[in-house]
Amino acid sequence: MPVRAVTRNYGQSPKKVRRVLGLIRGKKVSEAQAILRFLPSPSAKAVLKTLESAIANAEHNQMMVPDALRIVSAYADDGPRLKRARPQARGRISPILKRTCHITIVVDEEE
């Protein structure tokens, strides 16, 4: 039975987080943790935290063994955007969209 963990309203654009998620999708949990620990990206820390939450959910709620877990799916969806404005010449403004995302990681036991 798949187990998931979600981090909501993470303050980075989904496009930047998806680059990190593409590296760990389909891998064993121990291998994915090793990859994320050594990535210089700031979003790798948030993805690692979400992955460890999914592992803890599987271990405590479903009594799964952490060594036998594999990442089934990992994705980042759009979250709410903070809308700001920047003044421009001649009395105009240009919008600034501060994007956020929801990180979801689903793990399941290997067969």
C-alpha positions as CSV (number, residue, x, y, z in Angstrom):
1,M,0.0,0.0,0.0
2,P,1.6,3.3,-1.1
3,V,2.3,5.9,1.6
4,R,2.8,9.6,0.9
5,A,4.0,12.8,2.5
6,V,3.3,16.3,1.4
7,T,5.1,19.6,2.0
8,R,2.8,22.5,1.3
9,N,3.5,26.1,0.4
10,Y,7.3,25.6,0.0
11,G,8.7,29.0,-1.1
12,Q,10.4,28.0,-4.3
13,S,9.1,27.7,-7.8
14,P,7.9,24.2,-8.9
15,K,10.2,24.3,-11.9
16,K,13.3,24.4,-9.6
17,V,12.0,21.7,-7.3
18,R,11.1,19.4,-10.3
19,R,14.8,19.3,-11.3
20,V,15.7,17.7,-8.0
21,L,12.7,15.4,-7.9
22,G,13.6,14.0,-11.3
23,L,16.9,12.7,-9.9
24,I,15.3,10.5,-7.2
25,R,12.1,9.3,-8.9
26,G,12.0,5.5,-9.0
27,K,15.1,5.0,-6.8
28,K,15.5,3.1,-3.5
29,V,15.0,5.3,-0.5
30,S,18.6,4.9,0.8
31,E,20.0,5.8,-2.6
32,A,17.7,8.8,-2.9
33,Q,18.8,10.1,0.6
34,A,22.4,9.8,-0.4
35,I,21.8,11.8,-3.6
36,L,19.8,14.5,-1.8
37,R,22.4,15.0,1.0
38,F,25.1,16.0,-1.4
39,L,23.1,18.2,-3.8
40,P,24.0,21.9,-3.5
41,S,20.4,23.0,-4.4
42,P,18.4,24.6,-1.5
43,S,15.3,22.7,-2.7
44,A,17.2,19.4,-2.1
45,K,16.9,20.0,1.7
46,A,13.1,20.4,1.5
47,V,12.8,17.3,-0.7
48,L,14.9,15.3,1.8
49,K,12.7,16.5,4.6
50,T,9.6,15.4,2.8
51,L,11.2,12.0,1.9
52,E,12.1,11.4,5.5
53,S,8.6,12.2,6.5
54,A,7.2,9.7,4.0
55,I,9.6,7.0,5.4
56,A,8.5,7.7,8.9
57,N,4.8,7.5,7.8
58,A,5.4,4.1,6.2
59,E,7.4,2.8,9.2
60,H,5.0,4.0,11.9
61,N,1.6,3.9,10.3
62,Q,1.9,0.9,7.9
63,M,4.7,-1.1,9.7
64,M,6.9,-1.2,6.6
65,V,10.6,-1.8,6.7
66,P,12.5,1.3,5.7
67,D,15.2,-0.6,3.8
68,A,12.6,-2.2,1.4
69,L,11.0,1.1,0.3
70,R,11.2,2.6,-3.2
71,I,10.0,6.0,-4.4
72,V,6.9,5.3,-6.6
73,S,6.2,8.9,-7.5
74,A,7.5,12.4,-6.7
75,Y,6.1,15.6,-8.0
76,A,5.7,19.3,-7.3
77,D,2.5,21.1,-8.0
78,D,1.8,24.9,-8.1
79,G,1.0,26.5,-4.8
80,P,-0.5,29.9,-4.2
81,R,1.4,32.9,-5.6
82,L,2.3,36.0,-3.8
83,K,1.5,38.9,-6.0
84,R,3.7,42.0,-5.7
85,A,4.3,45.0,-8.0
86,R,7.4,46.8,-9.1
87,P,7.3,50.5,-10.2
88,Q,8.3,51.2,-13.7
89,A,8.9,54.3,-15.8
90,R,6.1,56.7,-16.7
91,G,3.9,55.7,-13.8
92,R,3.4,52.1,-14.8
93,I,3.9,48.9,-12.7
94,S,5.1,45.4,-13.6
95,P,3.9,42.4,-11.6
96,I,6.2,40.2,-9.6
97,L,4.9,36.6,-9.0
98,K,6.6,34.9,-6.0
99,R,5.8,31.3,-6.7
100,T,5.3,28.5,-4.2
101,C,4.8,24.7,-4.6
102,H,3.5,21.6,-2.9
103,I,6.0,18.7,-2.8
104,T,4.5,15.2,-2.8
105,I,6.5,12.0,-2.4
106,V,4.9,8.5,-2.5
107,V,6.8,5.4,-1.3
108,D,5.9,1.8,-1.4
109,E,7.6,-1.6,-0.6
110,E,9.5,-3.3,-3.4
111,E,8.1,-6.5,-4.7
